[in-house]
C-alpha cells in the first residue's frame, strides 16, 4: 500500500512539473508598428524635398509556446504586416479587417479617409493640388521586429523594418481639403490657389520660406485680403510673401501660390 501511495505522489508531482514547464514555455513577445507615407509626386512631378507623414502607434503580441522569444516576434511582426496589406487592399469597404483587431491601439476603420486627411490637411501639403504617395508598413522593436545592421566596428545598429504596401497612390488634395479639413475651411481661413499669382495691391512683403507662414500672416492681419507666396528661385533666390489690401485679378503662374479671404 505504501508503495502505491509513493507512485501516486510521484505521478502527481510529475504532472505538476509538466504543467509548470508548459506554462514556462508559453512565451509572449511583441512588435511595435506604424504606417509611413512618402510623397513620390506633387502636382505630377517629383518633390524637390522629402515629404513624409507617419500614421499610427500600434503594437501586437504573439504567444508561441516556445522559449525562443524571436519566434514569437516573427509571428507578431508578420501579423502587423498582414494587417497593413489587408486593410489597404480592402480600403474601399471603409471597415477594419478582422486581422487588424488583433493589433493593439489600431483605431483605424476607414483607412482611405484617414490617409488622405493625414496628408492633404497637413501644412506642408498646402502648396499642392494633388499628391501621390508610397505607403509603407513599418515594424520596430527587438530581434526580427526591426532590421539590425552590422558595422565594421563589430556592433549592430537597429533600424525599423518596412515593407511597401502601395506605390503612386494619388490623392486629390483640393477635394480632400474641401471635405475633410475643417481647420482649413473655418471662418477666416484663406482659400489656396495653386500655381497662381495675384499681382498688385501689395502693402507689405517679406522673405518667407514657408507658404503656411505667409498664409498665416495674412490670416492674422485684418488689413490683408489676399496674399501671394513666390517660390525660391522663381524670380529671386529667396522665397517671398506679399500681403495685399484688396483681391487683385489672378494670373496663372507656376512661380506662386496665392490665397484670399
Secondary structure, 3 states (H helix, E strand, C coil): CHHHHHHHHHHHHHHHHHHHHHHHHCCEEEEEEEEEEEEEEECCECCCCCCEEEEEEEEEEEECCCCCHHHHHHHHHHHHHHHHHHHHHCHHHCCCCHHHHHCECCCCCCHHHHHHHHHHCCHHHCCCCEEEEEEEEEEECCHHHEEEEECCCCCEEEEEEEEEEEEEEEEEHHHHHHHHCHHHHCCCCCEEECCEECCCCEEEEEECCCHHHHHHHHHHCCCCCEEEEECCCCCCCCCEEEEECCCCCCEECCCEEEEEC
